[in-house]
């Protein structure tokens, strides 16, 4: 084909004008959106209009020239690889920021530096004040006033324990609410992404690239990556035999459903929702999708199995008060229901509520997941026999770990779900650590203030008064008292069996115990004995079992002066006439109590968490040292988390800067483009006038 036809040159100029004008429009749009959040810089794609055809009588002297320029439309300048890296780092940053925020809140409770006097925190200082009160008691044996001072100091200490436990419980409640709010935000984002997918798909069918809708979708994906680690993939969806459009799919990164494929959150125009049900089915430990003979995903109460979610969480038809195979989260079982906070991906549906057809994991069936634990859709087993774990990362996982992780107090089941559970410390860890300290403190001083009752009383006979008469109730009626009814045998810290008053008596039994304490005759040499439980699990009883930081209290007996501090547990000297030499000046037991404050001891996880995996002591030291150690663990964890958060913040910022260098609008670049396209526009216009002048000369000039 020869040089372009005479009038065809007008088309070349016209196309040049149009291309420059369109490019200027894109440049103007970029400048207008320089402050629009999520906007991606656009570029007008230009292609040369050229034909390779040859004329019938073409020869070697023909010169082929193009026909001008065409605009293919505006495209976005975006690097998908940078998007992937940014979202991965963003999920890690959000997780560490959330964890650091939680640790700071715990620190406001347990890190007591500067809260007390003389550089001590209030709890640590109160241990010292209690020891000082005992030292004053040691120099004033038998004084009611100093006994009250010790009781008052102990009461303040228990109050501090209670407040710390209550404050931790408040943080936990707030985190539960935060988790629910975060789930709501995640579900809104998933719905938004699904709806944007549907709009973009429609626009693409009609030939529109829908760039602004894609910007909104990318912004939603960036936000979603802060809540959980996601993987975004693009594929082509065939509309009919002649056309196809782009489809976006969002999955939980590094996850596997029962079929071994990633768990989908959004698949084109279909999207799911994440819920945190009030009940979850018990898993069938033998479930293997590759071996149906082992039964369904879930284990029912009667020992049978099923893969039907609804059947697994339904109430037992034989007894509605019992479960059919699930556990409720309000049962307060620390190993299961109290702090699991499992989550479940609901079936993927479109805007009209229709479920997906059978495509991979999105089969219209629920995909249940336990974020951070094993995949909850049947404990997916890898070919090598290991159980695949789904890690959500992001702030969702960080909140969940703060609600569930018990560190060294983790159970064997926790370790089986997550091999690193013993080094992940959330709110339950600090609750268990405080419980461990409170329980050990109460156990030591309760045991030191008691003597086995079979030593103090003649338990071979029914109790009588010192004069040998019957013991009377408040109305003056004789009480029938059976030692077997009001006493029980327990094991002390040395593993010895000792006889004590019943620790959980009925109201009638409690009245008998009080009468025995006040009036019953004692064995020779123990007339001084007025010891008993000092610290209980409630202020209105004398039960030392089940003591935690949240419930430790001064016992009812110590509070109403029925029980006092034993200055000694040694037997008094008994004279030949049966009288006892007073023990009021002995103080060996008080001295021993004081020594307990500096004595180093082991704090064992199993003492507060019966199924704990750890066999070595969690802490070793005195009471004050252990409390300091708890604060130290918190400080170390916060420091390490802060360091990681700073690193992820820097890397995220660096990646965002890299993204903006490509996708962001730069005024300098746009000003250069504006001048370039303005010149090309002027040149194209000049070309048009030049061609017009040439044709005028050709036509009008040759006509003469």
Secondary structure, 3 states (H helix, E strand, C coil): CCCCCCCHHHHHHHHHHHHHHHHHHHHHHHHHCCCCCCCCCEEEEEEEECCCCCCCCCCCCCCCCCCEEEEEEEEECCCHHHHHHHHHHHHHHHHHHHHHHHHHHHHHHHCCCCCCCCCCCHHHHHHHHHHHHHHHHHHCCCCHHHHHHHHHHHHHHHHHHHHHHHHHHHHHHHHHHHHHHHHHHHHHHHHHHHHHHHHHHHHHHCCCCCHHHHHHHHHHHHHHHHHCCEEEEEEEEECCCCCEEEEEEEEECCCCCCCCCCCEEEECCEECCEECCCEEECECCCCCCCCHHHCCCEECCCCCEECCHHHHHCECCCCCCCECCEEECCCCCCCCCCCCCCEEECCCECCCCCECCCECCECCCCEEECCCCECCCCCCECCCCCECECCCCHHHHHHHHHHHCEHHHCEHHHHHHCCCHHHCECHHHHHHHHHHHHHHHHHHHHHHCCCCHHHHCCCCCCCCECCCCCCECCCCCECCCCHHHHEEEEECCCCCEEEEECCCCCHHHHHHHHHHHHHECCCCCCCCCCCCCCEECCCCCCCCCCCCCCCCEECHHHHCCCCCCCCCCCCCCECCCCCECCCCCCCHHHHHHHHHCCCCEEECHHHCCCCECCCCCCEEECHHHHHHHHHHHHHHHHHHHHHHHHHHHHHHHHHHHHHHHHHCCCHHHHHHHHHHHHHHHHHHHHHHHHHHHHHHHHHHHHHC
